[in-house]
Amino acid sequence: MKTSIAQQAGWAKYCWALLVWLISGLSVRAQNSWGAEHVAKLQGMMGVYEGDLNGKYPIRLVLRPGNTDSSVVGTYYYLSKGKPLELRGHIQPSLSTPSIELRELAPADTVPTGWFSISLSYYPEVLGHWYNKSGTTLLPLRMKRINGAAQPLVASAQVKSKTYLKYYTVPVVTVPNAALMAMLDQYFSFESLMSQSLSSFLEEVRQKQKDGDHTGLESIAYTENYNANGLLSITVRRDVIGANAWHNYESRTIDLNTGFPIILTDEIQPQKLQSFLALGERKLHQEVLKYLSVPQNALNPVDKQGLLEQHFMLSSTDEYAVFGNEIQCHHSVNYDALSNMISKLFTDEFMVHFTTAELKSFLKPESPLQRLP
């Protein structure tokens, strides 16, 4: 059977389109595979590192997951100074040398003060370089991961109290390392906890006394939850007076080996994260039922249903404290019909407890929380 020239041309176009589709599909699948491979490598690089710039400027750096699979955030500081600098970045695609590109930012600033380029190709030893914001200075970077579960260099800190104006008490944390002390001061100093200088706060208090204004922050106090095995956990309480009185908490758990706060979800093995959240869900539900069983806690049907619909999520671990044989996650209740008054009623109520034995079964082997008894 003979075919016309037009039919032959049509067949050729069809074959060409099929070939293009096949090649395109292979390309997309290869690209997706490439992306997944490097995203997995990026996730595996999350953790704490120690090394140097140009062989003579010792630094300590932590990398944490960003908002997307290919983004990363972090902090680093020079061991000679102890002043943290923020890092934000992402994977920079390259077939030959894929890398993490990070911009360096001073706290509360938006203009980069420098840049890091960290290769994904040399792990577990991390190589790359740092360059200043104008690109005129480039320094080689070499780092190695710190095993957080190792024996701590600083077993505990000395914690004393300092009180301002009778009602504002903050912890003064001392360790035998100047850079580490500078980092701890960033977390617990009066200025850091108040988000303003002492002089401006005193002026604000004097002005309120002059005006007869009794609203605002009434007091600050803290609790030293745990201070051993190179781990320091402190909770700060703020009491506020406005239309009515209320208070809130802020807890920090610091690894005294590195000076970095320990973010709980970063310490959970990724493949066990859902099991950890499921256990937290069961524990939270038990706390809710316990609360609802107390006659004095009678709620209207909307608020009762709001409590019953609570879920233990990643955000439920944002506020946690370490104690001798357990950690406590302070779950913040939230639902659409939640009023401001009822929210304050729930402030202290929903602490989800994990024993250290329970927690360790979910932790990464190199997590500093593995040092808990």
C-alpha positions as CSV (number, residue, x, y, z in Angstrom):
1,M,0.0,0.0,0.0
2,K,1.5,3.3,-1.1
3,T,1.3,6.5,1.1
4,S,1.1,10.0,-0.2
5,I,3.8,12.6,0.5
6,A,1.4,14.3,2.9
7,Q,0.8,11.1,4.8
8,Q,4.6,10.5,5.0
9,A,5.1,14.0,6.3
10,G,2.3,13.6,8.9
11,W,3.9,10.3,10.1
12,A,7.3,12.0,10.3
13,K,5.8,14.8,12.4
14,Y,4.1,12.2,14.7
15,C,7.4,10.3,15.2
16,W,9.3,13.5,15.9
17,A,6.7,14.6,18.4
18,L,6.8,11.2,20.1
19,L,10.6,11.4,20.2
20,V,10.5,14.9,21.7
21,W,7.9,13.7,24.3
22,L,10.0,10.7,25.3
23,I,13.2,12.8,25.6
24,S,11.3,15.5,27.6
25,G,9.9,12.9,29.9
26,L,13.3,11.4,30.5
27,S,14.8,14.8,31.1
28,V,12.1,15.7,33.7
29,R,12.5,12.4,35.4
30,A,16.3,12.9,35.5
31,Q,15.9,16.4,36.8
32,N,13.5,15.3,39.5
33,S,15.9,12.5,40.4
34,W,18.7,15.0,40.5
35,G,16.7,17.4,42.7
36,A,15.6,14.7,45.1
37,E,19.2,13.4,45.4
38,H,20.6,16.8,46.3
39,V,17.7,17.7,48.6
40,A,18.3,14.5,50.5
41,K,22.0,15.4,50.7
42,L,21.1,18.9,52.0
43,Q,18.9,17.4,54.7
44,G,21.7,15.1,55.7
45,M,24.0,18.1,56.2
46,M,21.8,19.8,58.8
47,G,23.6,20.0,62.1
48,V,26.5,21.8,63.9
49,Y,29.9,22.3,62.5
50,E,33.3,23.6,63.7
51,G,36.1,24.8,61.5
52,D,37.9,27.8,60.2
53,L,38.1,30.5,57.5
54,N,41.5,30.7,55.7
55,G,43.0,28.4,58.3
56,K,43.2,31.0,61.0
57,Y,39.7,32.3,61.9
58,P,37.9,29.5,64.0
59,I,34.2,29.5,63.6
60,R,31.2,27.4,64.7
61,L,28.2,27.1,62.5
62,V,24.7,25.4,62.6
63,L,22.6,24.6,59.6
64,R,18.8,24.1,60.0
65,P,16.0,23.3,57.5
66,G,14.3,26.2,55.8
67,N,10.7,26.7,54.8
68,T,11.2,24.6,51.6
69,D,13.0,21.3,50.8
70,S,15.8,23.2,49.1
71,S,16.2,26.1,51.5
72,V,18.4,26.3,54.6
73,V,18.9,28.8,57.5
74,G,21.5,28.9,60.2
75,T,23.8,30.8,62.5
76,Y,27.5,31.1,62.9
77,Y,30.0,33.0,65.1
78,Y,33.7,33.5,65.4
79,L,35.1,31.7,68.4
80,S,37.1,34.8,69.2
81,K,34.0,37.0,69.5
82,G,30.8,35.0,70.2
83,K,28.5,37.4,68.3
84,P,26.0,35.4,66.2
85,L,25.4,36.1,62.5
86,E,22.3,34.8,60.8
87,L,22.5,32.7,57.6
88,R,19.8,32.2,55.0
89,G,20.0,30.4,51.6
90,H,19.3,27.5,49.3
91,I,20.8,24.9,47.0
92,Q,22.4,26.4,44.0
93,P,21.8,23.9,41.1
94,S,25.0,22.9,39.2
95,L,25.7,19.6,37.4
96,S,29.4,19.7,38.4
97,T,29.6,21.3,41.9
98,P,26.2,21.6,43.6
99,S,26.4,24.0,46.5
100,I,24.6,25.7,49.3
101,E,24.6,29.5,48.9
102,L,24.0,31.4,52.1
103,R,23.8,35.1,52.8
104,E,25.2,36.4,56.1
105,L,23.1,38.9,58.0
106,A,23.6,40.8,61.3
107,P,20.7,40.3,63.7
108,A,17.7,42.4,62.8
109,D,19.3,43.5,59.5
110,T,18.2,42.8,55.9
111,V,21.4,43.8,54.1
112,P,23.9,40.9,53.6
113,T,27.3,41.4,55.2
114,G,28.9,38.5,53.4
115,W,28.2,35.2,51.7
116,F,29.0,31.5,52.1
117,S,29.2,29.0,49.3
118,I,29.4,25.4,50.8
119,S,29.9,22.5,48.5
120,L,27.6,19.4,48.7
121,S,30.4,17.3,47.1
122,Y,32.9,16.8,50.0
123,Y,30.7,15.7,52.9
124,P,31.4,14.6,55.7
125,E,34.2,17.2,55.6
126,V,32.6,20.4,54.5
127,L,34.5,22.7,52.1
128,G,33.6,26.0,50.6
129,H,34.4,29.7,50.8
130,W,33.3,33.0,52.4
131,Y,33.4,36.3,50.6
132,N,32.5,39.8,51.8
133,K,29.5,41.7,50.5
134,S,31.5,43.5,47.8
135,G,33.2,40.3,46.6
136,T,36.7,41.7,47.0
137,T,37.8,39.3,49.7
138,L,37.5,35.5,49.5
139,L,38.5,33.1,52.2
140,P,38.5,29.2,52.0
141,L,36.2,27.4,54.4
142,R,36.8,24.0,56.0
143,M,34.5,22.4,58.7
144,K,33.7,19.1,60.3
145,R,30.4,18.1,62.0
146,I,30.3,18.1,65.8
147,N,28.9,15.0,67.4
148,G,26.5,16.5,69.9
149,A,26.1,13.2,71.9
150,A,29.8,13.2,72.8
151,Q,31.0,14.0,76.4
152,P,30.5,17.7,77.0
153,L,33.4,20.0,77.3
154,V,31.5,22.3,79.7
155,A,29.4,20.1,82.1
156,S,27.3,22.9,83.6
157,A,27.1,26.7,83.8
158,Q,27.0,28.9,86.8
159,V,23.7,30.7,87.0
160,K,23.1,33.7,89.3
161,S,20.2,36.2,89.5
162,K,20.3,40.0,88.8
163,T,17.3,42.1,89.6
164,Y,16.4,45.5,88.2
165,L,13.8,47.8,89.9
166,K,12.8,45.0,92.4
167,Y,10.6,43.1,89.9
168,Y,12.7,42.3,86.9
169,T,15.0,39.3,87.6
170,V,17.1,37.8,84.8
171,P,19.7,35.0,84.8
172,V,23.4,35.8,84.6
173,V,25.1,32.8,83.1
174,T,28.8,32.2,83.4
175,V,31.0,29.5,81.7
176,P,34.8,29.2,81.4
177,N,34.7,30.4,77.7
178,A,34.4,34.0,76.6
179,A,32.8,33.3,73.2
180,L,30.3,30.9,74.8
181,M,29.5,33.5,77.5
182,A,28.9,36.1,74.8
183,M,26.5,33.8,73.0
184,L,24.6,33.1,76.3
185,D,24.4,36.8,76.9
186,Q,22.5,37.1,73.6
187,Y,19.8,34.8,75.0
188,F,19.5,35.8,78.6
189,S,20.7,39.4,79.2
190,F,18.2,42.0,80.3
191,E,18.4,43.8,76.9
192,S,17.7,40.6,75.0
193,L,14.8,39.5,77.1
194,M,13.3,43.0,77.1
195,S,14.1,43.7,73.5
196,Q,15.3,47.2,74.5
197,S,18.2,48.8,76.3
198,L,18.2,49.2,80.1
199,S,18.3,53.0,79.8
200,S,15.3,53.2,77.5
201,F,13.4,50.8,79.8
202,L,14.1,53.0,82.9
203,E,13.0,56.1,81.0
204,E,9.8,54.3,80.0
205,V,9.1,53.3,83.7
206,R,9.7,56.8,84.9
207,Q,7.3,58.2,82.3
208,K,4.6,55.7,83.3
209,Q,5.0,56.6,87.0
210,K,4.7,60.2,86.1
211,D,1.6,59.6,84.1
212,G,0.0,57.2,86.6
213,D,0.1,54.4,84.0
214,H,0.1,51.0,85.7
215,T,-0.2,48.9,82.5
216,G,2.5,46.9,80.8
217,L,5.2,44.5,81.9
218,E,4.9,44.1,85.7
219,S,7.7,41.6,86.3
220,I,10.2,39.1,84.9
221,A,11.3,35.9,86.6
222,Y,13.1,32.8,85.5
223,T,13.4,29.1,86.4
224,E,16.5,27.0,86.0
225,N,15.0,23.7,84.8
226,Y,18.2,21.7,84.0
227,N,21.9,22.4,84.2
228,A,24.0,19.3,83.7
229,N,25.6,17.1,81.0
230,G,26.4,20.3,79.0
231,L,22.7,21.2,78.7
232,L,21.2,24.4,80.1
233,S,17.4,24.8,80.1
234,I,15.9,28.1,81.4
235,T,12.3,29.3,81.3
236,V,11.5,33.0,81.6
237,R,8.1,34.2,82.8
238,R,6.7,37.6,82.0
239,D,3.7,39.0,83.9
240,V,1.8,41.8,82.1
241,I,-1.0,44.1,83.3
242,G,-3.5,45.6,80.8
243,A,-7.2,45.4,80.8
244,N,-6.6,42.3,82.9
245,A,-3.5,40.4,84.2
246,W,-1.8,37.7,82.2
247,H,1.6,36.0,81.7
248,N,3.6,34.1,79.2
249,Y,6.6,31.8,79.1
250,E,9.8,31.6,77.0
251,S,12.0,28.6,77.3
252,R,15.5,28.0,75.9
253,T,17.6,24.9,75.9
254,I,21.2,25.6,75.1
255,D,24.0,23.1,74.2
256,L,26.9,24.3,76.3
257,N,29.3,22.6,73.9
258,T,28.3,24.9,71.0
259,G,26.3,27.8,72.4
260,F,23.4,27.1,70.0
261,P,19.8,26.6,71.1
262,I,18.5,23.1,70.6
263,I,15.4,23.0,68.4
264,L,13.6,19.8,69.3
265,T,12.2,18.8,65.9
266,D,15.7,19.2,64.4
267,E,16.9,16.5,66.8
268,I,14.2,13.9,65.7
269,Q,15.1,11.3,63.1
270,P,13.2,12.2,59.9
271,Q,11.9,8.7,59.5
272,K,10.5,8.7,63.1
273,L,9.0,12.2,63.1
274,Q,5.5,11.1,62.4
275,S,5.6,8.4,65.1
276,F,6.9,11.1,67.5
277,L,4.0,13.4,66.6
278,A,1.5,10.5,67.0
279,L,2.8,9.8,70.5
280,G,2.5,13.5,71.3
281,E,-1.0,13.5,69.9
282,R,-2.1,10.7,72.3
283,K,-0.4,12.5,75.3
284,L,-2.1,15.8,74.4
285,H,-5.5,14.2,74.1
286,Q,-5.0,12.7,77.6
287,E,-4.2,16.1,79.0
288,V,-7.3,17.6,77.3
289,L,-9.6,14.8,78.8
290,K,-8.0,15.3,82.2
291,Y,-8.7,19.1,82.0
292,L,-12.3,18.6,80.9
293,S,-12.9,16.1,83.7
294,V,-12.3,18.7,86.4
295,P,-15.7,20.3,87.4
296,Q,-14.3,23.7,87.9
297,N,-13.0,23.7,84.3
298,A,-16.6,23.6,82.8
299,L,-16.6,25.2,79.4
300,N,-19.3,26.1,76.9
301,P,-19.8,23.5,74.1
302,V,-17.8,25.6,71.6
303,D,-14.7,25.8,73.8
304,K,-15.0,22.2,74.8
305,Q,-15.1,21.1,71.2
306,G,-12.1,23.4,70.4
307,L,-10.1,21.6,73.0
308,L,-11.1,18.2,71.8
309,E,-9.9,19.1,68.2
310,Q,-6.4,20.1,69.3
311,H,-3.5,18.3,67.5
312,F,0.1,17.9,68.5
313,M,2.1,19.3,65.6
314,L,5.6,20.6,64.9
315,S,4.6,23.9,66.4
316,S,3.7,22.2,69.6
317,T,7.4,21.6,70.2
318,D,8.5,25.2,69.7
319,E,8.2,25.9,73.4
320,Y,9.8,23.1,75.5
321,A,11.8,22.7,78.6
322,V,14.2,20.0,79.8
323,F,14.1,18.5,83.3
324,G,15.9,15.7,85.0
325,N,14.1,12.8,83.5
326,E,11.7,14.3,81.0
327,I,11.0,17.2,78.6
328,Q,7.8,19.2,78.6
329,C,6.3,20.7,75.4
330,H,4.0,23.6,76.1
331,H,1.2,23.2,73.6
332,S,-0.5,26.5,72.7
333,V,-4.2,26.0,72.3
334,N,-5.6,27.5,69.1
335,Y,-9.0,27.3,67.3
336,D,-11.2,29.7,65.4
337,A,-13.6,30.6,68.2
338,L,-10.9,31.0,70.8
339,S,-11.4,34.2,72.8
340,N,-8.6,36.2,74.3
341,M,-9.9,35.5,77.8
342,I,-10.2,31.8,77.3
343,S,-6.7,31.8,75.7
344,K,-5.2,33.2,78.9
345,L,-7.1,30.6,80.9
346,F,-5.3,27.9,79.0
347,T,-1.8,29.4,79.3
348,D,-0.4,26.9,81.9
349,E,-2.6,23.9,81.2
350,F,-1.4,21.8,78.4
351,M,2.1,20.5,79.0
352,V,2.9,17.3,77.0
353,H,5.5,15.2,78.9
354,F,8.0,12.8,77.3
355,T,10.3,10.8,79.5
356,T,13.9,10.8,78.4
357,A,13.6,7.1,77.6
358,E,10.7,7.8,75.3
359,L,12.4,10.7,73.7
360,K,15.7,9.0,73.0
361,S,14.1,6.3,70.9
362,F,13.2,9.1,68.4
363,L,16.4,11.2,68.6
364,K,19.2,11.3,66.1
365,P,22.3,9.4,67.4
366,E,24.4,12.6,67.4
367,S,21.8,14.7,69.1
368,P,23.0,16.6,72.2
369,L,19.8,15.5,73.9
370,Q,21.2,12.0,73.9
371,R,23.3,13.2,76.9
372,L,20.2,13.3,79.1
373,P,20.2,10.6,81.8
